[in-house]
């Protein structure tokens, strides 16, 4: 468990970082834009990955036939490209749930849960996913 580590760690930011994402440089617009772009890329590409063509013998062909492997590489690539700006939540649950636990759990000397920033990893991915879905539907109809 992390309990022993939390006892000797004095840095409140380090304790929060084990629970939630946070920006390297706090700039509301660029942090929000980073989350929107990351989630847009994730959702849009997943729509194409999961739309596997069926071969003549009814077996899936293309990237959609590989299951989760292309998605894992996609998340890795998103992390390498924009992970430094916001910690790339690209999923509201990845940040919000652990942030709530940070607020609830009795960790000594933990500091605040940075609720002023918490809306960015929630709203950014929602906007990015909506734009990706709309764009995908536009291209396919």
N, C-alpha and C positions, 0 to 999 in steps of 0.2 A: 504493500500500500504506500501511498504518498504521505501518510500522516507524519512519519518521522522526518521526511524532507521538509514538509511545511513548518514543522517546529523550529528547524534551524535556519530556514530561509527568511531573511528580513525584507527582501524586495517584494512589495505588494504587487507590482506589475508582473513579476515572474509567476506569482501565485495565480493571478488572473489569466495569464497566458496559457496555463495548463487547462483552463476551462473554456476559453472563448478566443475568437480571433480579435485582432486589433491592427490598426494601420501603422505602418512605419513612420509616415508623416501624416498628421491629421489635416486633411483638406476635404471638407464635406463633398464638394462637387467631384473631385477626382476619385475619392474613395467610392462614392456612389456609382460613378461611371465605370470604374474597374469591376465592381460587382455585377453591373448590368452586362458589360461585355463578356465577362467570364461565364455567366449563366447563359447568355445568348448562345455563345459558342457551344457550350455543353449540351443544351437542349436541342438546338438546331441540328448538330451533328448526330446526336442520338436518334433523332427522328429518321435520319437517313440510314444509320447503322441498323436500326430495327426493321427497316422496310426491305427485308431480304427477298430477292427474286427466287422463284421456285423453278428448279430444273425440270427436265422432261420426266425424270423418275421421281418427282415430288420431293427432292431434297433441296434444302435452302443453299443458295450460292451467294457469293459476295461477302462483304464484311459482316452482314447480319447473321451469317451462319457461324460466326466465331463466338457468339455469346457475349460475355462480359469483358473479354480481353481487349477489344478495341476501346471500350468505354474506360477501362482502367488506364490505358495509355493516354487517352484523351484527358482524363482528370490529371494525370501526371504532367502532361504538356501544359495544361492551363496553370497548374501550380508553378511550373518552371517559368512561365511567361509573366503572369501577373501576381503570383503568390507573395512577392515582396511588398506590394503596395498595401494590401489589406489583410493578408493572411488567407485570402480567397475562400470565403464561406461557400459561395455558389449554391447554397442550400440553406434556407432559413433555419432548419432544425439543427444544423451543424453548429450554429452559434447561439441561438436562443435557448435551447434546452440546457446546454452546459452553463450558460450565463445565469439562468434561473437557479441551477444547482449551486453555483458559486454564491449567490445571494442567500440561499437557504442553509447550506452546510456550515457547521460551526468550525471553520478554519481560523485558527488564531492569527491575528494580525493581517487579515486578508485585504483590508481596504474596501473601497466601493467596487461595484460591478460594472462601472462605466456605462450606465444606462443612457447617457447622452449620445453615445455612439451606437448603441444596440439597434437602432432602427435601420441603419445602413445595411447590415448583412441580412435584414429581413425584407425590406422594401426593394433593394437593388436586385436580388434574385427573382422576386416576383415580377418586376418590370421586365427584366431580361428574358424570363421564360415566356411571358405574354407576347413580347415582340417576336421571339423566335417561333412560337407557335403560329402567330399571325402570318409571319413571312413564309413559313413552311406551307401553310394552307394556301396562301396567295400563289406560290410557285406551283402547287400541285392541282389547282383548279382553274 
